[in-house]
Amino acid sequence: DTAVSQTPKYLVTQMGNDKSIKCEQNLGHDTMYWYKQDSKKFLKIMFSYNNKELIINETVPNRFSPKSPDKAHLNLHINSLELGDSAVYFCASRTTGTGYGYTFGSGTRLTVV
Amino acid sequence: QKEVEQNSGPLSVPEGAIASLNCTYSDRGSQSFFWYRQYSGKSPELIMSIYSNGDKEDGRFTAQLNKASQYVSLLIRDSQPSDSATYLCAVNENFGNEKLTFGTGTRLTIIP
């Protein structure tokens, strides 16, 4: 199946821990994103990579570090997790260029306790 | 601060009626506009895109764009219970900007 796949789907962890979320797309897209969706459903961009190069880095705590080993993969590592990091994190991809919508992954629901 | 605004709802519409969802945006240079549907617990799904002023129809869905008024809307004809979801408006700003800015979404409920 052609898709954007994220793992894990659910992540429950204690404050202070470090965790990673992985994303892979087999759509041949050049650009990948991480978005955070809060409890009010607001989707806010965090990072974007184009062909392994960081192109968007919004105001995000430096505890969050993205990494793109190749254009089909974009991972997100989070250090020293805090309660406020609890949210759904979506990976997305699209073909480069204005006018193309995103294809989203299924999301990772992160709960920090 | 570039913004995309939607009425958060909830919007309740009887089955078979027309549901009308509205979105305004602040950046006059915006070029591309998208509507996503998100079911509870699921990821957003692209349902419509529009780039030029006027209407664009796809099945029961019609997107309308008015760049002069900085307004984009989505009409759903013959609403079905399966249309109950949150609808997200997204705007791609100037050419060369790879970022989509999302509205806060409108929760739509179709009443059987």
Interface residues (C-beta under 8 A of the other chain):
Chain A: T31 K40 K41 F42 L43 K44 I45 S48 N50 I55 I56 F90 T96 T98 G99 Y100 G101 Y102 T103 F104 G105 S106 G107
Chain B: Q31 S32 F34 Y36 Q38 K42 S43 P44 E45 L46 S49 Y51 T86 L88 A90 N92 N94 F95 G96 N97 E98 K99 L100 T101 F102 T104 G105
